[in-house]
Amino acid sequence: MITKQKKSELLEELREQWKNSAGLIFSDTQLLPSTAVAELRREVRKADLFHKVYKNTLIEKVAKEMGVTGLEKYLVGPTAITFAKEEAPVAAKVIADLAKKFPKKLALKAAISEGQVYDSAGANVLANIPSRQQLLGMIAYVLIAPVGSFARAVNAVKEQKEKAA
């Protein structure tokens, strides 16, 4: 049993993390072996995320305060939350990748992104959305590709003229 003081500290921490997050990924990590938990922590740190297990009653209370409905049905058993500071797909991808690596030991339960609650299938879809950095790279490639093609065409014309001369 946790003390009231500890409970209020956990509630405050959860509220603060929730407010400062672009997205939340809910997962069940109960069956993960210790080596997998260490890998999860390493991946979470590398992606600059925050990950912690909270009691479902605390999660429900904060969700209600934040105006989130429909999350209760996913809060069965131990629930770990991964908080994405900037992009929800990044957190979803980290957890989904580890879930693929450790099937039946790590499960995505749900996700919240932009105030919308998603089930496990929605969380997996969220994991497949490219990150902002990847999207910017794609846009840059699309913008630069025609310039590269034009440069190759000009170079080919130049080489033809040099051969003809």
N, C-alpha and C positions, 0 to 999 in steps of 0.2 A: 504494500500500500504506500503510495507516495503522499508526502505531507502537502498541506494546502499551499505552503510557500513554494515548494518545488513545482506543484501543479500550476500555480500562477506564473512562475518563471517560464515553464514550458509553453503555456498559453501565449505569453508575451513574445517569446522567441518565434513560435509558430505564426502569430499574427504579423510580426515584423518581416519574416521571410516571405510570407504569402503576399504582403503588400508590395514588396520590392522585387517580385518575380514576374517575368513575362509568361511563364507557364509552369505547371506542376505535373509531374509524372508520378502516379501511384503504382507501387509494385509490391509483390510478395517475395521477400528474400529469405524466408524462414528456412528453406531447405538447402540454401547455399552452403557448401563446405567453406571452411575458414580460408583456404587458398583463393577461392572465388570471391569471397568478401573482400579480401585484400586487393584483388584485381579490380573489383568494383570501386573501392575507395580510390585506388590509383587513377582509374579512368575518370572518375568524377572530379578529382582534383585537377587532372590535366585539362579537362574541359571547363574549368572554373565554375563548377556547379556546387550546390550544397545538398547533402543527402543525409536523412535521418529517419529513424523509426519513431512514430508517435502513436499514442493510444487512439483508437478510433473515436472514442467519445470526445477527445480534445479536437480532433480533426473536424468532427461534425459540428462542434460548437463554433469553431472559427469559420467554417464554411457558411454556417447560418449567419454569422456576423457580417461576412463578406457578400452576402446575398446570393450565394451559390446554392442551387437546388438540384436534386437528382443524383447527388454524389453518394448518399447513404447506402444505396444498394451495392456499391462496389467496396464498401468498407467492412469486409468480412475477414476475420483472421488478422494476423499482424500486417501492418501497412507501413511501408517505407515511402517517403516522399523525396523526390529529387526536384529541387527548385532550379529553374533556369533563369538566370539573371537577365539575359538579353533575348534569347530565342528558344522557344519551347521545342522546336524540332531537334535542336542539339541535345537536349536532355533525353528526349524520347529515343534518339538514335543510340546514345550511349547505353541506355537500359535495354533497348531492343537487340542491339548487337551482343550484349552479354547474355540475354535470354536465348539467343540462337546458339551461343557457345555452351550454355548450361540449360538445355531444355528440361522441362519438368522440375527444375529447381529454382528458377527465377521466372516470374510471370508478371507481365504488365496487367494491371487491374483497370486503370482508367487514366485520363489526362484532363487537365484544364488548360485551355489556351484562349486568351481574349474573352474570358468569362464563360466560355462554352465548355460543358462537360462532355467528354468522349469516352466511350467504352474501350475495351482492350483492342478491338479491331480499329477503332478510330485513333487510338494511341499509336498503333503500328503504322497506320497511314501517315500520321504526323511524323513518325520517325523517318519516313521515306521522302519527306519534303526537303529539298536542298537548303542548306544554310544560306544566310544572307551573303556570306563571302563566296560560296559556290555560285550563287545566282549572279553576283557581280562579275565573277570570272566568265560565266557563260555569256553575259551581255558584252563584255569586253571582247571575247572571241568573235561574236557575231558582228561587232562593229569593226574589228580589225581584219577579218577574213576578206572582205571585198578589196581593201587596200593592198593586202598581200597578193591577191589575184591580179590586180591591176599592175603591181610592180613586176610580177612574173611575165605578164603580157608585154609590158614595155621592154623588159630585158630580152624576151624572145624576138621582138621586132629589131632590137639593136643587134642581136647576134646574127639575124638574117641579113641585115644590111652590111655587117662586117664580112660575112661570107661572100656576099655578092660583090663587094669592092675588091 
